[in-house]
Amino acid sequence: MIGKTKIGVIVLAAGASRRLGFPKQLVEFKGKPLLQHSMDVAESLEFDCRILMLGSKAETIGKELKIRNFTIVINEQWGLGMGTSISKGVSAALNAKSDLDHILILLSDQPFVTKEKIQELIRIQLENKKPATFSEYTGEVGVPAIFSKETFSDLMMLKKDQGAKKLILDEKISFETIKFEGGNFDVDTAKDVELLKQME
């Protein structure tokens, strides 16, 4: 909680990397799985609830993590697209804390996300009071992103293959952005993993 503002966080880790051959959430960077890094960033801030969305290889991934203050939610429909994980995650967050003012969405495979970057995202959102604040990298807009409660119903209505960026295309949703260097680094292939190791 920041002041009287109640914020929940959802870490999306339900998807799979078919080209990698094993859960990309468990790729190690600086001595810990990528997913654990995202969770640790979320743990370092005072959120009112923390939701971890798992899907593909949920049991395998869960065994390798320090869960601490997260509530695990399994998305059995993860293969249908990110929209199902966002929708289920938002519902789970509101079930855990029905009076949330904002929900922050993090991914499991962004090695360069930091506590400071998330703090900046939250600060911009609270100062500007827009429906959403997204991260911006190499001309694209995406997550990490934070959404105000006026968008919660839209997030829960996302279709199977739609991500949160779908809201950007909705003219009724105005939003802010912050720069996030390295935010678009994907870990989907063995070559990506090798490059990541070189960046440690």
Disulfide bonds with the S-S distance in Angstrom:
none
